C-alpha cells in the first residue's frame, strides 16, 4: 500500500503526480481537499487517532509496551 499525490481535473479525471508501476486492476481511496486548505501531516495523524484509540486503549497494548516505560 502506498500514497501518491494527484490532481483531479474539472471532468473528474485523476492525474497522478508520479508514475506508478502496478500490474492489473487495483482499488484506491481518494481524499479530496479544498484548494485553499493545506493539510499538514500532523492533521492526518489527528484524524486517525479516534479509530486507532480502540486498539491503543486495550490492556494488552499497555502490557506490550511496558518494557519501554521502565526507568533505566
N, C-alpha and C positions, 0 to 999 in steps of 0.2 A: 504494500500500500504506500502511495506517495502523494504529495500535494504539489500541484502545478498551478501557477498563476495564469489567468486567462482574461480575455475581454469578450463580452457578449455584445454584438452589434445590435442595431435597431431592429433587425429582422430575426433576432434570436439565435444567430449563428455564433458558435463558440470558437474563438481564436486562441489557441494555447500560446503562451509566451515563449515556449521552447519545444523543440521536437521531442516526442516520447516514443520509445520503441516498445510496442506491445504486439502480441500475437492474438488474433481472434477478437471477439467482442468482449468488452469489459463494462462493468457498471461503474457509475461515478455519482458523487454528490456535488451539487452546485450551490454555493452560497453567494447571493447577490448583495453587494454593498452599495450604499448610496455614494454617488460620485464625490460629494463633499465630505464624506466621512472617512477618516483614516483610522484603520483598525490596528492598534498596537498588539504585538504578540501576547502581552500580558492579559489583554481583554479576552482572548481566546481561552486562556487558562481559566480565567474567572468564569466564563460561560460554561466551562466543563465541570467546574467544581461541584455543583449540586449533584450531577449524575455520578461523579466519582466518589462523592462522600458516602454513598451507600456501601462501597467496599472499604473505604478508609476508616469508617467508624465501627468496623467489626472487631471484636476482641481478638480474633485470630490474627488480624493485621497488626494490632498493637504488639502481640506476642512475637511476631516475626521480626519486628524492628527493635526489640528491647536491647539487643546486644550493641546497638549503636547509641543508645541513650545512657549507657553505663559510664561513670566517671573513669577516666584513665589514670 
